[in-house]
Amino acid sequence: MKQAHIIFILFISLTLQSGCTEKVRVKAIPPDNLIPRDEMVDVIVDMHLYDAIIWKEQKTKMKKIQVEKLFLYESILEKYHITKEQFESSMGFYQSDLEVLDEIYADVITKLSKMKSETEKE
């Protein structure tokens, strides 16, 4: 019985210690066809704009618009001459560094906010 308590305490202390240690970050290797950061911002902005359009349409028409959403995303990728695989690998790379991804989304929010304020002026 005493041995079980010792094992339990040892397990808890190792678990706590491993949770408190700093994780070693492995820097991801960028894919060969990495989408540049500024262009990635523009692609994500367009995707969010289309998401908003689809959401509003879906809310007013009460129907699923998954096929239309897929078509719109494909048209965004075509606009920037990007393949789905290239987008996914680039997004995966940017997601591996949360600071960079946070900066990208800060730029996305800034651009979307500017667009919103411009449309409100009209």
Secondary structure, DSSP 4 states (H G I P E B T S, - for coil): -HHHHHHHHHHHHHHHHHHHSPPPPPPPPPPTTPPPHHHHHHHHHHHHHHHHHHHHHHHHH-S--HHHHHHHHHHHHHHTT--HHHHHHHHHHHHTSHHHHHHHHHHHHHHHHHHHHHHHH-
